[in-house]
Amino acid sequence: MEIKIIIAIVISLLAIYIIFEYNKLTKLKNKVKQSKSSIDVYLSKRFDLIPNLVECTKAYTKYEEKVLVEISEKRAMYAKSKDLSLGKELNDQIINLLVVNENNPNLKAVEQFVNLQKSLIKIESELQAVRRIYNGDVTLYNSEIEVFPSIIIAKIFRFKPEELFEIQEYKRENIKIE
């Protein structure tokens, strides 16, 4: 009778251990999936946001260029004709441009380029951080499924090792902004 109780206790403990190990490996695998998803999010952000930032900056630069050209043309026209209505339009445009660039001697487009550069640096930094997190999660998961006694549970339930995230050669290149 005591042997049956001992066998029942050992089987129960073994079942609890198997459940515990299976749940631990499943949580680690899910953490790897979540980290991988974060990389996808930041890669999408990188590939979607950068062209939009570049186009926005180009458009803003063209807007400022257009305003400056119009101011130059009106100034030339005013210098020839001394027409006060042209002088008022010229003054209004200059005031509007000055309001936009208040307390900043540089053109606003320069700030747009600085913002573009800061955004690119931020995206690359965020992407690098999520890659480190993913690789850390993968290393933890892979280590867990390769050590004894977890390896037994991993083999039984077919937990497979995950690959570390490495940038492919074409993605290592700097992003070209035209």
Steps between C-alpha positions, in 0.01 A plus 500: 500500500783742588671427168184604312486826695868569432454421129190724489692784669797460261269495196314805633824688562626403155174619340521831692862540391413429135213751513726758666778453241258500207342826622843657554614407148172620350535838677857535375395411145216755517744764626720428195194541273413830667857627461501395136175687449661811649779477243238477224326809639821705507614378159161601359529834676847543355400414145169694510602805701833584343369560146210701645738714706718557195200599285368726775836672528524536121149646486573744781823606336314563173238703691768720657680530168171605336435761771853636473478517118165683525648744752798562273274554197268736687797688641639547147157607373457741792849646442402579139148630553491616864134379500384502862266203452800292390689640798221388734491149348878482524489617862226246589698212348818604678314529831346154449840352424650674804223374727565145386873542559470709816809484719672287238736665253509186285232406255233265628611238245827462690296404807307250288826338393618489862167341598538247218848412622379467861211278389733276301735467796208427734355231271839332459558513876157350573556229242839418648342478849223260391756286316701472822185407695402240239847346492504490882160327505612253232820423689307440822245278323764303306708451815197374689405241238860375478572438870416195703227419605307754290638347183291188565176700520607711201559189289173336607296811414714591195627840612746606232788748534446851365743693281672815625411813306781606273472777246535387141776673306272724294334627820835584661558779251417854594163617384543723197296818513464683175 
